[in-house]
Amino acid sequence: MEEILQLLSGDARLTPHQLAERVGRPVAEVQEIIVKLEKEKVIRRYKTVIDWERLGIEHVFGFIEVRCSPQRGVGFDAVAERIMEFPEVHSLYLMSGAYDFLVVVQGKTMRDIAYFVAEKLAPLDNVVSTATHFVLKRYKVDGDLMMERAEVKRLPVTP
Amino acid sequence: MEQTRSRVARKVEELPPSGIRRFFELVEKMPEVISLGIGEPDFVTPWRVREAGIYSLERGHTHYTPNRGIRELLRELSLYLERRFGVSYDPDAELMITVGGSEAIDVALRSVLEPGDGVLIPQPCFVAYLPCAVLAGGRAIVVATSVQHDFQVQVEDLAKACDDGARVLLISYPNNPTGGIMPREGMEALMRFAAESDLLVISDEVYAELTYDGEHASAASVPGGRERTILVGGFSKAWAMTGWRLGFAAGPADILGAMVKVHSYAVMCSPTTAQEAAVEALRACDEDVAQMHREYNQRRRVIVNRLNAMGLSCFEPKGAFYAFPCIGSTGLTSEEFAQRLLQEEQVAVVPGTAFGECGEGFVRCSYATSMPLIEEAMARMASFVKQISG
């Protein structure tokens, strides 16, 4: 099962037939496993890794450190739920250390992000302070290198 | 002045040219070819190992090391062999680091053979065994293995071939080119035979980590094995470190001492950078090795499945990264099959005969190549086979 998930996380387009051949199990069994994993939300969805910049479509990413005061009974969850609903919010993490939330925000321009922080994020009840860092260049994202490496050559026939 | 003798030693002149070399020259001229002829991993050495090599250079560790190898690596190797092979060796007396597994084979043969001593060599096998035995003054005694026995050498066949002058049995499981392995019971039988015939065993286990069915059974780990076996291994395959040229030998102190002597006169020591990088390989790369193993295993299933589906019967290779299908059904010889496949479909495989005469009727397909290329190569090969058979 883990092997099937690993294969799918590398290439979501692999068919049950291809998966079955690679893991050495019957196709029907693999299909059954996938359906079960989808039902159980282990497989949440299938997505595509796109390098938008190659199309000239620029995105700006901001990493925003947010300090806030927790609320009685619900801790940080209530404020997290308010923050994560904004479509600009790409990822949201509760952190240990000097601040509480790391909010990753995606926008078309820096101005979009500055506006989001000033108008939406900072004014939230319980948010004490924010510090915004803009991403200058993305080298590796979710395990994928965002640049081409020269192909490594091997001798065509070796013992 | 009339030349009375060749400038090249007769035993070198008489060595047949490598079948691989001949094929390499053909393939080299065809840049668009998909090669299943490569006997090394397609993976690059894990980054943490490369990084350790860089760090070694940064610190200026560019000098000779002790002949036997750096102490840290010998100690790690001893722990590794205990952990993975179930055999314990004294790092100061029973281990050495060599320039690839190949040098370990060469040095082992040169350290134990007297002129004319027989070396039993089951084939098909790695191309260097026979020449190394001959160059070391030995007499090669070839023993054929067959697909009926999953290319596991049979004690009866060894017994038939073995004569009074035989001194060494040179085996390699998991095997290049067949992908065959030797299960524990088989290894025990071989070791009983070696004891009865008073043979030393050189066991090349460089593909040990690439075993896909059960646990690898080391020749040194079976009863009676440790005291008569020179165990050879290396970093090339499981850690994808071919270009670093680093291997090792493990065995009884008297023989290892002799091997270190030969090694010290031949090459002094193994490359320092590679030795320091290999410490990291043994210490921290189990997960990298496991990941590569998983991928090879997936490719193995695909290639064997496709070969059988196209009508080339392929026994299940349980180790290394080669499939060794029988091409008998096409009516072609191994050489003809490989040449025509190359010319007509631009796919390179290696004729089985490059690994010994009994490789006739088979070709070696390496799956140390990316899955999309394997799938494309299999599609082309299927169309070639269909056209031949149709």
HADDOCK unambig.tbl for C-alpha pairs under 7 A between the chains (distance, minus, plus):
assign (segid A and resid 21 and name CA) (segid B and resid 301 and name CA) 6.44 0.50 0.50
assign (segid A and resid 21 and name CA) (segid B and resid 302 and name CA) 5.79 0.50 0.50
assign (segid A and resid 22 and name CA) (segid B and resid 298 and name CA) 4.38 0.50 0.50
assign (segid A and resid 22 and name CA) (segid B and resid 299 and name CA) 6.59 0.50 0.50
assign (segid A and resid 22 and name CA) (segid B and resid 301 and name CA) 5.79 0.50 0.50
assign (segid A and resid 22 and name CA) (segid B and resid 302 and name CA) 5.83 0.50 0.50
assign (segid A and resid 23 and name CA) (segid B and resid 298 and name CA) 5.97 0.50 0.50
assign (segid A and resid 24 and name CA) (segid B and resid 301 and name CA) 6.48 0.50 0.50
assign (segid A and resid 156 and name CA) (segid B and resid 24 and name CA) 6.78 0.50 0.50
assign (segid A and resid 156 and name CA) (segid B and resid 27 and name CA) 6.73 0.50 0.50
assign (segid A and resid 156 and name CA) (segid B and resid 28 and name CA) 6.52 0.50 0.50
assign (segid A and resid 156 and name CA) (segid B and resid 35 and name CA) 6.03 0.50 0.50
assign (segid A and resid 156 and name CA) (segid B and resid 37 and name CA) 6.67 0.50 0.50
assign (segid A and resid 156 and name CA) (segid B and resid 38 and name CA) 6.12 0.50 0.50
assign (segid A and resid 157 and name CA) (segid B and resid 24 and name CA) 5.20 0.50 0.50
assign (segid A and resid 157 and name CA) (segid B and resid 37 and name CA) 4.71 0.50 0.50
assign (segid A and resid 157 and name CA) (segid B and resid 38 and name CA) 4.74 0.50 0.50
assign (segid A and resid 158 and name CA) (segid B and resid 20 and name CA) 6.83 0.50 0.50
assign (segid A and resid 158 and name CA) (segid B and resid 37 and name CA) 6.49 0.50 0.50
assign (segid A and resid 158 and name CA) (segid B and resid 38 and name CA) 4.92 0.50 0.50
assign (segid A and resid 158 and name CA) (segid B and resid 39 and name CA) 5.10 0.50 0.50
assign (segid A and resid 159 and name CA) (segid B and resid 20 and name CA) 6.46 0.50 0.50
assign (segid A and resid 159 and name CA) (segid B and resid 38 and name CA) 6.98 0.50 0.50
assign (segid A and resid 159 and name CA) (segid B and resid 39 and name CA) 5.20 0.50 0.50
assign (segid A and resid 159 and name CA) (segid B and resid 126 and name CA) 6.99 0.50 0.50
assign (segid A and resid 159 and name CA) (segid B and resid 127 and name CA) 6.72 0.50 0.50
